[in-house]
């Protein structure tokens, strides 16, 4: 176990280890992650209790499954460009739909903000997806997980998504939606500012290669 390993990575590795010497492919787990995530989003879009609570449970399960495909790929030496890209697309799709479906569900549940929740959900979803792709880019350029941002007791920055379940179960779905819609773009601007030199150098290198 490495010091850089997070708790979900450690648990995922233990779960998939029996599959290493089988014909089971990591892409199967990626597909499972996608299907579970989409199921969770469907429940969230129904709005009201207990559907929202069930939906966020499936979403958190989907987020955990997301760690299993990479661990199996590394342990079984089954990494591939397609698998990596497929994983990224599934991640982005589930996270975008998660917040959009929260907005739909709130709108359909006759809440105080009504259909105004949908634009907030769209803004939050695409902002979170933008952050995801930004940090994928930065990880590639810096060769550091989460672009070298510090961990806290073996928790990564992306592990903040696990918090959404207890927040929603405790009745905090409105603050969560507002926080994501406002906080994600602000964090994205901060990340651009912090890593502006990396982004600038990368764009300059691409310009030179094209020239």
C-alpha positions, 0 to 999 in steps of 0.5 A: 500500500502506497502513501498516495493510495486513497481509501477507495483505491485500497478497497477497490484493489481488494475487491478486484484482485480475484478477477486478475487471472480471469477473462473479466475485462476492466471495461465491464466494470466501466460499463457497470459504473455507467449503468449504475450511475444512470440508474441513480440519475433516473431516480433523482429525476423523479424527485421527492422522497424516497427516489432522491435518496435512492438515486444518490445511493446509486450515484455514490455506488457508481462513483466507487465502482469507477475506481475498480476498473482502473485498479483491475486494469493495472493489476491485470496489465489490461490498460488501453487507450480505449479503456481510459477514454471510455472511463473518462466519457462515462465519468463526465456523463454521469456527473453532468446528468447527476446535477441536471437530474437533481434540477429536474427532480426538484422542479417536478417536486413542487419545491419553492424554486421550481423549474429554476432548479434546472438551470442551476443543475445544468450549470453545476453539471457542466461546471463539475465536468469541466473541472474533471476534464481540466484536472485530467489535462493537468494530471497528464501534463504534471504526471501527478494525481489530482495535479499534485493537490494535497490529500487529506487523510488518504482522501483525494479532491474528487472524493468530495463527491462522496459527501453528496449522499449524507448531505442529501439524506440530511435534507441539504439538496438545495444548498448542495445544488447552489454550492455546486452551481456557484462553487464549481466555476469559482474553483475552476477559475482558481485552478486556471490561475494556479496552473496558468503556467502549465496551461500556457506552456502546453498551448505554446508547445502546441503552437510551435508544433503546428508552426 
